[in-house]
Amino acid sequence: MKINKEGYRIIGFTGVFCLVCWGAIYYLLALHANVSVLWFSTLLLALFWFFVVAFFRDPRRVCIHDADLIFSPCDGRVVVTEVVRETEYMQEEMMQISVFMSITNVHMNWVPVGGVVEYFKYHPGRFLVAWHPKSSTENERTTTVVRMHDGRKVLFRQVAGLIARRIVSYMKPGEAVTQNSEAGFIKFGSRVDVLIPKDSELLVEIGDPVIGSQTPIARLRTERRDS
């Protein structure tokens, strides 16, 4: 298990903060010889720092390639499976599958399909709780559309949550991407929406746990669809 590069600065700042807090607590409690409270405070600060480190864990996973499958772009739990009208780019009805990430999940994101990045846009916005229905259209978010080699298109959206304040995306328009390669990172609680052709076969239900880059969430129809 390694640490994702997006966490280096936060882990460093948090470590310094914990050391400063520990020094202040040590100075104050040493005057009163309150050893038990000092040990308790030390334990809490250490646990807090290790939690921050664990949040940015970067697990090794097998990179799976299957052009007929849509894979989960993140770890978490499925909270939405419905047909919606996509109005930002595709302008058509699509099947939306949304995965909510709690603060204990791995927060790396992966590309659900392989192809070429046809569209990318960052949207500043609000910070509603990630499971709120309006979070997909009003929260800070990024939108990426990948055109697959057969012309079909899949859209996925990184959505910031109540705690998350920083979305990182590695997507660039015109760039070729491999299925289940790294797509970005969302810091501290959020969700990812995937919008796929509405005639796709759904492989998950609301409440199902999924693993990013490992769990198939839908299967595309075998017939080719023109773009």
C-alpha positions in Angstrom: 0.0 0.0 0.0 1.4 3.4 -1.0 0.2 6.9 -0.5 -1.3 8.9 -3.3 0.6 12.0 -4.4 -2.4 14.2 -3.8 -2.0 13.6 0.0 1.6 14.5 0.5 1.1 18.2 1.3 -2.0 17.6 3.5 -0.3 14.8 5.4 2.8 17.0 6.0 0.7 19.9 7.2 -1.4 17.7 9.4 1.7 16.1 10.9 3.1 19.6 11.8 -0.2 20.6 13.2 -0.4 17.5 15.4 3.2 18.1 16.7 2.4 21.7 17.5 -0.8 20.7 19.4 1.1 18.0 21.2 3.8 20.5 22.3 1.2 22.9 23.6 -0.6 20.2 25.5 2.7 18.8 26.9 3.7 22.3 28.1 0.3 23.0 29.7 -0.1 19.5 31.3 3.5 19.2 32.5 2.9 22.0 34.8 0.2 20.0 36.5 1.9 16.6 36.2 -1.2 15.2 34.5 0.4 12.2 32.8 -2.7 10.3 32.0 -4.3 13.2 30.1 -1.1 13.7 28.2 -1.0 10.1 27.1 -4.6 10.2 26.1 -4.1 13.4 24.1 -1.0 11.9 22.4 -3.1 8.8 21.4 -5.9 11.0 19.9 -3.5 13.1 17.9 -1.6 10.0 16.6 -4.9 8.4 15.6 -6.1 11.5 13.8 -2.8 11.7 11.8 -2.9 8.0 10.9 -6.5 8.5 9.7 -5.4 11.3 7.4 -2.6 9.1 6.1 -5.0 6.2 5.5 -7.4 8.5 3.6 -4.8 9.0 0.9 -4.0 5.3 0.5 -3.3 4.2 -3.0 -4.1 0.5 -3.3 -2.6 -1.8 -6.0 -5.3 -3.2 -8.2 -5.4 -5.4 -11.3 -6.1 -3.3 -14.3 -9.1 -5.0 -16.1 -10.0 -4.4 -19.7 -13.4 -5.3 -21.2 -14.9 -3.1 -23.8 -18.4 -4.4 -23.1 -18.4 -3.5 -19.4 -18.6 -0.3 -17.5 -16.6 -0.4 -14.3 -17.2 1.5 -11.1 -15.1 4.7 -11.1 -14.6 4.6 -7.3 -15.0 2.7 -4.1 -18.3 3.2 -2.2 -22.0 2.3 -2.3 -24.5 2.7 -5.2 -27.0 5.5 -4.3 -28.7 6.2 -7.7 -29.7 4.0 -10.7 -32.2 5.8 -12.9 -32.7 7.2 -16.4 -32.2 10.9 -16.6 -31.9 13.5 -19.4 -28.3 14.7 -19.6 -28.3 18.4 -20.6 -24.7 19.5 -20.3 -23.2 17.8 -23.3 -25.0 14.6 -24.6 -28.5 16.1 -24.7 -30.2 12.8 -24.5 -31.7 10.3 -22.0 -29.0 8.2 -20.3 -28.8 5.7 -17.5 -27.2 7.3 -14.4 -25.4 5.3 -11.8 -24.1 7.2 -8.8 -21.6 5.9 -6.2 -21.2 7.6 -2.8 -17.9 7.6 -1.1 -17.7 7.9 2.7 -14.6 9.3 4.4 -13.4 5.8 5.0 -13.4 4.8 1.4 -10.4 5.0 -1.0 -10.9 8.3 -2.8 -9.0 7.6 -6.0 -11.1 7.7 -9.2 -10.7 5.5 -12.3 -11.8 5.8 -15.9 -14.8 3.5 -16.3 -14.2 2.9 -20.1 -11.4 3.2 -22.5 -11.3 5.6 -25.4 -10.6 9.3 -26.1 -11.6 12.2 -23.8 -14.0 14.2 -26.0 -15.1 16.7 -23.4 -14.0 18.0 -20.1 -15.2 20.8 -17.9 -14.7 22.0 -14.3 -17.7 23.6 -12.6 -17.3 25.6 -9.4 -20.4 25.3 -7.2 -21.9 24.6 -3.8 -21.1 21.9 -1.2 -24.4 20.1 -0.5 -24.2 16.7 1.0 -23.1 14.3 -1.8 -26.3 12.2 -1.7 -28.5 15.3 -2.3 -30.4 15.1 -5.6 -29.2 18.5 -6.6 -25.5 17.9 -5.9 -24.9 16.6 -9.4 -25.9 19.9 -10.9 -25.2 22.5 -8.2 -22.0 21.2 -6.4 -18.4 21.7 -7.4 -17.8 19.1 -10.0 -16.0 18.0 -13.1 -17.6 16.5 -16.2 -15.7 14.1 -18.5 -17.0 12.4 -21.7 -15.1 9.5 -23.1 -15.8 8.4 -26.7 -15.1 4.7 -27.0 -13.5 3.2 -30.1 -16.9 2.1 -31.5 -18.3 5.6 -31.2 -20.4 5.2 -28.1 -19.9 7.8 -25.3 -19.9 7.5 -21.6 -20.0 10.5 -19.2 -18.7 10.5 -15.7 -18.8 13.3 -13.2 -16.8 13.9 -10.0 -19.0 15.6 -7.4 -17.7 17.3 -4.3 -19.6 16.7 -1.1 -20.2 18.6 2.2 -16.7 18.0 3.5 -14.8 17.7 0.2 -13.4 21.0 -1.1 -10.9 19.9 -3.7 -11.4 17.8 -6.8 -8.4 16.7 -8.8 -8.9 15.4 -12.4 -6.2 14.1 -14.7 -8.4 14.2 -17.8 -7.4 16.3 -20.8 -9.6 16.7 -24.0 -8.2 14.8 -27.0 -6.2 12.4 -24.8 -6.5 8.7 -25.1 -7.3 6.9 -21.9 -7.2 3.3 -20.9 -10.1 1.6 -19.1 -9.5 1.6 -15.3 -6.6 3.9 -15.5 -6.4 6.7 -12.8 -8.9 9.5 -13.5 -8.3 11.7 -10.4 -8.9 12.1 -6.7 -11.6 13.7 -4.5 -10.6 14.8 -1.0 -12.9 13.9 1.9 -16.3 12.6 1.1 -18.0 12.8 -2.3 -19.6 10.9 -5.1 -19.1 10.0 -8.8 -21.9 9.8 -11.4 -21.6 7.7 -14.5 -24.0 8.2 -17.3 -24.2 5.5 -20.0 -26.4 4.5 -22.9 -29.9 3.9 -21.4 -30.3 0.5 -23.1 -27.3 -0.8 -21.1 -27.8 -3.8 -18.8 -27.6 -2.7 -15.2 -25.4 -5.0 -13.0 -25.9 -3.3 -9.6 -28.7 -2.1 -7.4 -29.1 0.8 -4.9 -27.2 -0.1 -1.7 -24.7 -2.4 -3.4 -21.0 -1.9 -2.3 -18.6 -1.5 -5.3 -14.8 -1.4 -5.7 -13.3 1.2 -8.1 -11.8 -0.3 -11.2 -12.8 -3.8 -10.1 -16.7 -4.0 -10.0 -18.6 -4.0 -13.2 -21.7 -1.8 -12.8 -23.3 -2.2 -16.3 -22.9 -4.1 -19.6 -23.2 -2.3 -22.9 -25.3 -3.8 -25.7 -23.3 -5.8 -28.1 -24.7 -3.9 -31.1 -22.7 -1.0 -32.3 -24.3 2.4 -31.9 -23.1 5.2 -34.1 -22.0 8.5 -32.4 
